[in-house]
Amino acid sequence: MLDCCSCEGEEPVRKRVRERLSEGRLAVATGLSVVRRGTGRLCSVCDHPIGRNENEHEVRNGGGDTDAVAHAGCHRIWREESRKLVPPLC
């Protein structure tokens, strides 16, 4: 269940994540993220603000700069879709 954009349902959010990953608008999210109280920034997945009563997941790019932020539910979907793009380590 998505708290931020539950009116859309999960599948439209998954589709948006896949599109943004393929367009390069979202980085592949397979590493660690920093979690904090929401700061009001727009979620990089659903474009809704992340309120102070929500957790904000901050994903950093390879250079250490902030890449994107997402609601907890959006971040979960982002990570799931990202894992499909990265071959498993053997």
N, C-alpha and C positions, 0 to 999 in steps of 0.2 A: 504494500500500500504506500502510495506517495502522499506525503503530507502537503507538499507545496503545490502540486498541480493535479490533485486527485480527480478533478473534473475531466481531465484529459484521458486518464487511464494510463497504464504502463506501456502499452504497445506504441502509442504515438511518441512517447518519450524515448523509447528504444530506437525508433526510426530516426528521430532527430539526432540522437547520439551517433548512430551509424553514419548519417549524412555529414555531420560535423567532423567526425573522425576522417572520413574519406576526403573531405574538402581541406583538411588541415586546420580547421577552425578550433578543434580540440586536439590536444596531444594525447597519445596513448597513456592511460593512467594505470600503470602496473606497480608503481613504487609506493612509498609512504606518503601520507597526507597529514597535514596539521589540522587538528580539529579545535575549534573555538566557538564561542558564542557568536551568533550572527551579527554582522556589522552593517546590514542594510544594502550591501553590494548585490548586484544582480547575479543570479545563478547562471553560470556559463552553459548550462544544459537547457533549462526551461525558461530563462529570461525573467523569472519572478524574483523580487527582492528576498534576501535571506534575513528574516527578522531576528531580533534579539532573543526571542524565545525558542529559536531553532539552532541546531548545530550547523556550522559552516565548515566544510572540508576544503582546505586550500591545497591545491596540487601545484608542485613546483616543477619547472622545466629543468633540463639538464644543467643550465647555468646557475641555478639557484634562485632565479627571479620568480616571482609569482606568475604562474601560468594561467590559473583559473580557479574559481571557487564554485562550490555546488552544495545544494541541500544534501542531507544524508541519503535520502532515497534516490535522488538523481546521481549522486556519487556512486552508489551501489550499482546502478544500471550502467554507468559510464565504465566502471571497472569490469563488469561482466562482459560488456561489448569489447572492451580493450583486450581482455584475455583471449578473445577469439582471434585477434590479429597477431598475437605473439606466440611463436612455437614453444611448446613446453621444453624445459631444460631436461636433458637426459644424462 
